Amino acid sequence: MAEFLNMGGHGFYIWTSYAVVLAVLTYAFIAPVRRHKQLVDEISEHRKPVK
């Protein structure tokens, strides 16, 4: 298992690149979802009837 994680001496760079890609993909998924929710909340606030 240690040899697999080490990947011939390049494990640190490989696993770091995997972690960076995972972080970017996670952000690329979460950011638009949060922005959409924020926009829906703003629109619903503008549509409240004035008494």
DSSP file (Angstrom, degrees, kcal/mol; ACC not computed):
  #  RESIDUE AA STRUCTURE BP1 BP2  ACC     N-H-->O    O-->H-N    N-H-->O    O-->H-N    TCO  KAPPA ALPHA  PHI   PSI    X-CA   Y-CA   Z-CA
    1    1 A M     >        0   0    0      0, 0.0     4,-2.3     0, 0.0     5,-0.2   0.000 360.0 360.0 360.0 -39.8    0.0    0.0    0.0
    2    2 A A  H  >  +     0   0    0      1,-0.2     4,-2.1     2,-0.2     5,-0.2   0.878 360.0  52.7 -63.4 -36.8    2.8    2.4    0.8
    3    3 A E  H  >>S+     0   0    0      2,-0.2     4,-2.0     1,-0.2     5,-0.6   0.891 108.3  51.0 -66.0 -38.6    4.4    1.8   -2.6
    4    4 A F  H  45S+     0   0    0      1,-0.2    -2,-0.2     2,-0.2    -1,-0.2   0.935 112.7  45.0 -62.6 -46.0    1.0    2.6   -4.3
    5    5 A L  H  <5S+     0   0    0     -4,-2.3    -2,-0.2     1,-0.2    -1,-0.2   0.836 113.4  50.5 -67.6 -32.3    0.8    5.9   -2.3
    6    6 A N  H  <>S-     0   0    0     -4,-2.1     5,-2.6    -5,-0.2     3,-0.5   0.825  88.0-161.7 -74.6 -32.1    4.4    6.7   -3.0
    7    7 A M  T ><5 -     0   0    0     -4,-2.0     3,-1.3     1,-0.2    -3,-0.1   0.904  69.9 -47.2  49.0  53.5    3.9    6.1   -6.8
    8    8 A G  T 3 <S-     0   0    0     -5,-0.6    -1,-0.2     1,-0.3    -4,-0.1   0.796 111.4 -50.5  66.8  29.1    7.6    5.7   -7.6
    9    9 A G  T 3 5S+     0   0    0     -3,-0.5    -1,-0.3    -6,-0.2    -2,-0.2   0.378 129.8  87.5  91.3  -4.9    8.6    8.8   -5.6
   10   10 A H  T <>5 +     0   0    0     -3,-1.3     4,-2.3    -4,-0.5     3,-0.3   0.274  50.3 108.8-108.1   9.9    6.1   11.1   -7.3
   11   11 A G  H  ><S+     0   0    0     -5,-2.6     4,-3.1     1,-0.2     5,-0.4   0.864  73.2  56.4 -57.6 -42.1    3.2   10.4   -4.9
   12   12 A F  H  > S+     0   0    0     -6,-0.2     4,-1.9     1,-0.2    -1,-0.2   0.928 112.3  41.7 -58.0 -46.2    3.3   13.8   -3.2
   13   13 A Y  H  > S+     0   0    0     -3,-0.3     4,-2.1     2,-0.2    -1,-0.2   0.886 116.9  48.2 -70.2 -39.5    2.9   15.7   -6.5
   14   14 A I  H  X S+     0   0    0     -4,-2.3     4,-2.2     2,-0.2    -2,-0.2   0.952 114.9  43.3 -66.5 -49.9    0.2   13.3   -7.9
   15   15 A W  H  X S+     0   0    0     -4,-3.1     4,-2.1     1,-0.2    -2,-0.2   0.847 113.1  53.4 -68.4 -32.3   -1.9   13.3   -4.7
   16   16 A T  H  X S+     0   0    0     -4,-1.9     4,-2.3    -5,-0.4    -1,-0.2   0.916 109.2  48.5 -65.9 -42.0   -1.6   17.0   -4.4
   17   17 A S  H  X S+     0   0    0     -4,-2.1     4,-2.4     1,-0.2    -2,-0.2   0.891 110.4  51.4 -65.9 -38.0   -2.8   17.5   -8.0
   18   18 A Y  H  X S+     0   0    0     -4,-2.2     4,-2.5     2,-0.2    -1,-0.2   0.916 110.4  49.4 -61.7 -42.2   -5.7   15.2   -7.3
   19   19 A A  H  X S+     0   0    0     -4,-2.1     4,-2.3     2,-0.2    -2,-0.2   0.899 111.0  49.1 -65.1 -40.6   -6.6   17.2   -4.2
   20   20 A V  H  X S+     0   0    0     -4,-2.3     4,-2.5     2,-0.2    -1,-0.2   0.925 112.2  48.1 -65.4 -44.1   -6.4   20.5   -6.1
   21   21 A V  H  X S+     0   0    0     -4,-2.4     4,-2.7     1,-0.2     5,-0.2   0.918 111.6  50.3 -62.7 -43.2   -8.6   19.1   -8.9
   22   22 A L  H  X S+     0   0    0     -4,-2.5     4,-2.2     1,-0.2    -1,-0.2   0.904 111.1  49.1 -61.5 -41.2  -11.1   17.8   -6.4
   23   23 A A  H  X S+     0   0    0     -4,-2.3     4,-2.4     2,-0.2    -2,-0.2   0.914 112.5  47.4 -64.9 -43.0  -11.3   21.2   -4.7
   24   24 A V  H  X S+     0   0    0     -4,-2.5     4,-2.7     2,-0.2    -2,-0.2   0.919 113.2  47.8 -65.8 -43.8  -11.8   23.0   -8.0
   25   25 A L  H  X S+     0   0    0     -4,-2.7     4,-1.3     2,-0.2    -1,-0.2   0.889 111.5  51.0 -64.9 -38.2  -14.5   20.6   -9.1
   26   26 A T  H  X S+     0   0    0     -4,-2.2     4,-2.7    -5,-0.2     3,-0.4   0.931 112.8  45.5 -63.1 -45.5  -16.2   20.9   -5.7
   27   27 A Y  H  X S+     0   0    0     -4,-2.4     4,-2.7     1,-0.2    -2,-0.2   0.899 108.7  56.6 -63.7 -40.5  -16.1   24.7   -5.9
   28   28 A A  H  < S+     0   0    0     -4,-2.7    -1,-0.2     1,-0.2    -2,-0.2   0.767 114.3  40.2 -64.7 -24.8  -17.3   24.6   -9.5
   29   29 A F  H  X S+     0   0    0     -4,-1.3     4,-0.9    -3,-0.4    -2,-0.2   0.874 119.5  42.3 -86.7 -43.3  -20.4   22.6   -8.4
   30   30 A I  H  X S+     0   0    0     -4,-2.7     4,-2.5     1,-0.2     5,-0.2   0.879 104.5  62.5 -76.4 -39.3  -21.2   24.5   -5.1
   31   31 A A  H  X S+     0   0    0     -4,-2.7     4,-2.4     1,-0.2     5,-0.2   0.916 105.8  43.7 -58.3 -48.9  -20.6   28.1   -6.2
   32   32 A P  H  > S+     0   0    0      0, 0.0     4,-2.6     0, 0.0    -1,-0.2   0.876 112.6  53.4 -66.5 -33.7  -23.4   28.2   -8.9
   33   33 A V  H  X S+     0   0    0     -4,-0.9     4,-2.0     2,-0.2    -2,-0.2   0.933 112.1  44.5 -63.8 -45.0  -25.8   26.4   -6.6
   34   34 A R  H  X S+     0   0    0     -4,-2.5     4,-2.3     2,-0.2    -1,-0.2   0.901 113.6  50.6 -65.5 -40.4  -25.3   28.9   -3.8
   35   35 A R  H  X S+     0   0    0     -4,-2.4     4,-2.6    -5,-0.2    -2,-0.2   0.901 108.6  52.3 -64.6 -40.8  -25.5   31.8   -6.3
   36   36 A H  H  X S+     0   0    0     -4,-2.6     4,-2.5     2,-0.2    -1,-0.2   0.923 109.9  48.4 -60.8 -44.7  -28.8   30.5   -7.6
   37   37 A K  H  X S+     0   0    0     -4,-2.0     4,-2.3     1,-0.2    -1,-0.2   0.909 111.2  50.9 -62.3 -41.8  -30.2   30.3   -4.1
   38   38 A Q  H  X S+     0   0    0     -4,-2.3     4,-2.2     1,-0.2    -2,-0.2   0.916 111.2  47.7 -62.7 -43.1  -29.1   33.8   -3.4
   39   39 A L  H  X S+     0   0    0     -4,-2.6     4,-2.6     2,-0.2    -2,-0.2   0.894 110.4  51.6 -66.4 -39.9  -30.7   35.1   -6.6
   40   40 A V  H  X S+     0   0    0     -4,-2.5     4,-2.5     1,-0.2    -1,-0.2   0.914 110.4  49.4 -62.5 -42.0  -33.9   33.3   -5.9
   41   41 A D  H  X S+     0   0    0     -4,-2.3     4,-1.7     2,-0.2    -2,-0.2   0.906 111.6  48.7 -63.1 -41.5  -34.0   34.9   -2.4
   42   42 A E  H  X S+     0   0    0     -4,-2.2     4,-1.7     2,-0.2    -2,-0.2   0.908 112.5  47.9 -65.1 -41.7  -33.4   38.3   -3.9
   43   43 A I  H  X S+     0   0    0     -4,-2.6     4,-1.4     1,-0.2    -2,-0.2   0.915 110.2  51.3 -66.0 -42.2  -36.1   37.9   -6.5
   44   44 A S  H  < S+     0   0    0     -4,-2.5     4,-0.3     1,-0.2    -1,-0.2   0.838 107.8  53.7 -66.6 -30.4  -38.6   36.7   -3.9
   45   45 A E  H >< S+     0   0    0     -4,-1.7     3,-0.9     1,-0.2    -1,-0.2   0.882 107.6  50.5 -67.8 -38.1  -37.8   39.7   -1.8
   46   46 A H  H 3< S+     0   0    0     -4,-1.7    -1,-0.2     1,-0.2    -2,-0.2   0.764 106.9  55.7 -70.2 -25.5  -38.5   42.1   -4.6
   47   47 A R  T 3< S+     0   0    0     -4,-1.4    -1,-0.2    -5,-0.1    -2,-0.2   0.430  75.5 120.8 -90.4   0.5  -41.9   40.4   -5.3
   48   48 A K  S <  S-     0   0    0     -3,-0.9     2,-0.1    -4,-0.3    -3,-0.0  -0.442  71.7-110.8 -64.4 134.4  -43.3   40.8   -1.8
   49   49 A P        -     0   0    0      0, 0.0     2,-0.5     0, 0.0    -1,-0.1  -0.401  25.1-127.7 -69.2 143.1  -46.5   42.9   -2.0
   50   50 A V              0   0    0      1,-0.1    -3,-0.0    -2,-0.1     0, 0.0  -0.777 360.0 360.0 -91.0 130.7  -46.4   46.4   -0.5
   51   51 A K              0   0    0     -2,-0.5    -1,-0.1     0, 0.0     0, 0.0   0.416 360.0 360.0-102.0 360.0  -49.1   47.1    2.0
